C-alpha cells in the first residue's frame, strides 16, 4: 500500500485489477489481510470462507489508524519523492560499481541487481549475500530478492536524509565486496 508511490503498484500501468490481496502493511504489522475484489467475484455464500484472525478488532483499529496516517502524513507522496531521490543517487551505479548490473524500482520499492559479470549477467548471489551481511554490520537491514537482487523497501516515513545514509552505506558495502573485501 503506497510503497511504489501510488496506492497500488497496478496503478502505474493504469490497470484495473479484478482482485487485490493486501497484508502486512495494511495494519502496520498486526495480523490482518484483505481481499479487495469486484462485487461479481465476491458473491460467496455464508460460511464459504473463514479466517483464524477474521474480525480481530485490534487489527482492524490498527488498519484504520494506518490508513489515516498514510493519508494525513502524505506518505504516498513521500514514497514518490524519496524514492525518486534514491533512484537518482543510484542511477550511475551500473557504470560506476563493478558488481551492479541494474538498479530499478518505483517509489520505495527498489532492486539492485548484483552480477559477477556485466556482459554475461551471471548472478552474483554470494556477493549479494556478503553485501547484505556487511550492510547489517553497519546497522542497515536489506533483504535479498530472487537469485541476486538486493531489495530496498524502507518505511513510508523515511526521510531523504535517512535514505542518503542508507544509499551511502550500501554503496560502500558494494564497493568493498567488489574489491574483494
Phi, psi and omega in degrees: 000106174084347187298327181273001181098002172223163181305316181229143181302326180300335180298333179296328182262007182056038177267138174252094184292153174285332184210142174229133175254132184231141176205182178055279187298337183299331181231028178052041175097350176289157183288093179207142171217166180212151171244120178251120185214161176296148186306320184294343177268346186253037182262042181292148175281150178307133179089355181286343182214141178214167181213140179301317183259008184304131177079012180298112185295329179291316179294322178295318177298320178296321179295316179297320178294320179298312179299320179298314180294316180303316182286309186291327181267004178055046186286335176291319176296322178297320178300319178295310184296309181290322177298317177298318178300314180295316181298321177296320179295329185260359186303325183270001182302319179300329178274328189270324186252128185307322187266353185268119178269328184195150170232126182214159176158179176220135180056227182263028173239098189234142176236137176242111179282128177255124182234151175279327184220122183289336180281309182277344182063026178302132181302138175255060185295316179290324177295316177303314181297322177293322178296314179299317179295316180298318178298320178300320178296339177262011175091011179244140180250113173243156177241151173281160178214129183064197185290330185204029180255141172265125181266127177244110183221072180290167178298152181298341182270002183300141178263166176298323179295317178294319178297321179299319178299314181297316180296318178299313181295316180297318178299317179298318181293318178297316180298317181296314179294322177296332179272002177093007180282000000 
